[in-house]
Amino acid sequence: MVFKLERLNVVKIAEAEHERDKLISKGFKEVKEEKKDTNKKAAK
């Protein structure tokens, strides 16, 4: 599983939970990916 963490304007990608935990202890916050709906149809 891949984790995305952010601190100020720095983004780090962690591939293991222990890497994620190290970054969280350094002040990074886990970022939840938002699903973007790309299947929107144009309004008529």
C-alpha positions as CSV (number, residue, x, y, z in Angstrom):
1,M,0.0,0.0,0.0
2,V,1.2,3.5,-0.8
3,F,0.9,6.4,1.7
4,K,1.1,10.0,0.7
5,L,2.2,12.4,3.5
6,E,2.6,16.2,3.4
7,R,4.3,18.8,5.5
8,L,4.0,22.4,4.4
9,N,4.8,22.2,0.7
10,V,6.8,18.9,0.9
11,V,5.1,15.7,-0.2
12,K,6.6,12.3,0.5
13,I,5.4,8.9,-0.7
14,A,5.9,6.0,1.7
15,E,5.4,2.4,0.5
16,A,5.4,0.7,3.9
17,E,3.7,1.4,7.2
18,H,7.0,1.8,9.2
19,E,8.2,4.4,6.7
20,R,4.8,6.2,7.1
21,D,5.1,6.1,10.9
22,K,8.6,7.6,10.7
23,L,7.4,10.5,8.6
24,I,4.4,11.0,10.9
25,S,6.8,11.2,13.9
26,K,8.7,13.9,12.0
27,G,5.6,16.1,11.7
28,F,4.1,14.9,8.3
29,K,0.4,14.4,8.0
30,E,-1.2,11.7,5.9
31,V,-3.1,13.0,2.9
32,K,-6.2,11.2,1.7
33,E,-6.6,11.2,-2.1
34,E,-9.8,12.7,-3.3
35,K,-11.4,10.9,-6.1
36,K,-12.1,13.3,-8.9
37,D,-15.2,12.6,-10.9
38,T,-14.0,12.9,-14.5
39,N,-17.2,11.4,-16.0
40,K,-19.2,14.6,-15.6
41,K,-21.4,15.5,-18.6
42,A,-21.7,19.1,-19.9
43,A,-24.8,20.9,-18.7
44,K,-27.3,21.7,-21.4
